[in-house]
Amino acid sequence: MENNTHAPNPAEAREALADVDTAQRAVRNTPWPTWIYPVNALLLGAMALTFALGDDGFVFLLAASAMLMAVNVLAGYRMGTPYTLPTSRVFLTLVGASMACLLAAFVVAELTAQAWPIVVLAVAAAAFYLAGGVAHRRSTGTPR
């Protein structure tokens, strides 16, 4: 038994899909609270620094990762958008660069005993994220 008695014509279907896309973009472009950018940058830098601790840093890496996820999910719930990614390509690219710095810190830690490259990569990870935060803030505006 069908409950849909009205079949939309192609023009109505296109309009409905355009409305869905507009609503999705509005949710994905919701401004984030200002405090979340430096907190995320600090946690990403801390995650990269844990690789300088060797095998002892694994617990701290897990703790920093859990804290990063918790902060973002809780802030997302408060905003009403807990699992959405922004549409800003600059932000997403710089977050990817920040993640690449974390991966590079892991690789460097495995290949050398020197700590200074890991510190440089941690600073770079935080700086890339903060630059992405600036781009994201400019693309979405201030929080309501």
C-alpha positions in Angstrom: 0.0 0.0 0.0 1.5 3.4 -1.1 1.0 6.5 1.0 2.5 8.7 -1.7 -0.4 9.9 -3.9 1.5 12.7 -5.5 4.4 11.9 -7.8 6.5 15.1 -8.4 7.3 16.2 -11.9 10.9 16.7 -12.8 10.9 20.4 -12.1 9.4 19.8 -8.6 12.0 17.1 -7.9 14.9 19.4 -9.0 13.6 22.2 -6.7 13.3 19.8 -3.8 16.8 18.5 -4.3 18.1 22.1 -4.5 16.4 22.8 -1.2 18.1 19.8 0.4 21.5 21.0 -0.9 20.9 24.5 0.4 20.0 23.1 3.9 23.0 20.8 3.9 25.3 23.7 3.1 23.7 25.9 5.8 24.4 23.2 8.4 28.0 22.6 7.1 28.7 26.3 7.1 27.6 26.9 10.7 30.2 29.0 12.4 32.2 27.3 15.1 32.9 28.9 18.6 36.1 30.9 18.6 37.7 28.9 21.4 37.7 25.6 19.5 40.4 26.6 17.0 43.2 27.2 19.5 42.1 24.2 21.6 42.2 21.9 18.6 45.6 23.3 17.5 47.0 22.8 21.0 45.7 19.2 21.2 47.1 18.4 17.7 50.5 19.8 18.7 50.4 17.8 21.9 49.5 14.6 19.9 52.6 15.2 17.7 54.8 15.8 20.7 53.9 12.5 22.2 56.0 10.8 19.5 59.1 12.3 21.1 58.4 10.3 24.2 59.0 7.0 22.4 56.9 4.0 23.6 55.9 5.8 26.8 54.0 8.4 24.7 51.3 5.9 23.6 49.1 6.5 26.6 49.4 10.3 26.2 48.7 10.0 22.5 45.5 8.1 23.3 44.5 10.6 26.0 45.1 13.6 23.7 43.2 11.9 20.9 40.2 11.1 23.1 40.2 14.7 24.4 40.3 16.1 20.9 37.4 13.9 19.9 35.4 14.7 23.0 35.9 18.4 22.7 34.8 18.5 19.1 31.8 16.2 19.5 30.5 18.0 22.6 31.0 21.4 20.9 29.2 20.0 17.9 26.3 18.8 20.0 26.0 22.3 21.6 25.9 23.8 18.1 23.5 21.2 16.7 26.0 19.8 14.2 28.2 17.1 15.9 29.5 15.2 12.9 29.5 17.7 10.0 32.6 18.7 8.0 32.8 22.3 6.8 32.6 23.2 3.1 35.7 25.4 3.2 38.3 23.6 1.0 41.1 25.8 2.4 40.2 24.6 5.9 40.0 21.0 4.9 43.3 21.2 3.0 45.1 22.8 6.0 43.6 20.2 8.4 45.0 17.5 6.0 48.4 19.2 6.1 48.2 19.2 9.9 47.4 15.5 9.9 50.4 15.0 7.5 52.6 16.7 10.1 51.3 14.2 12.7 52.1 11.3 10.4 55.5 12.7 9.6 56.2 13.1 13.4 55.4 9.4 13.8 57.7 8.4 11.0 60.5 10.7 12.2 60.2 9.3 15.7 60.7 5.8 14.3 63.7 6.8 12.1 65.7 9.0 14.5 66.3 9.6 18.2 66.4 13.4 17.8 63.5 15.3 19.3 63.9 18.6 17.4 62.2 17.5 14.1 59.2 16.3 16.1 59.0 19.6 17.9 59.1 21.4 14.5 56.4 19.1 13.1 54.2 19.7 16.2 54.5 23.4 15.8 53.8 23.0 12.1 50.7 20.9 12.8 49.3 23.5 15.2 50.2 26.4 12.8 48.5 24.7 9.8 45.4 24.1 11.9 45.3 27.7 13.2 45.7 29.0 9.6 42.8 26.7 8.6 40.8 28.1 11.5 41.3 31.6 10.2 40.1 30.5 6.7 37.1 28.7 8.2 36.2 31.7 10.3 36.4 34.0 7.3 34.2 31.7 5.3 31.5 31.3 7.9 31.5 34.5 10.0 31.2 34.8 13.7 29.0 32.4 15.8 25.4 33.5 16.5 
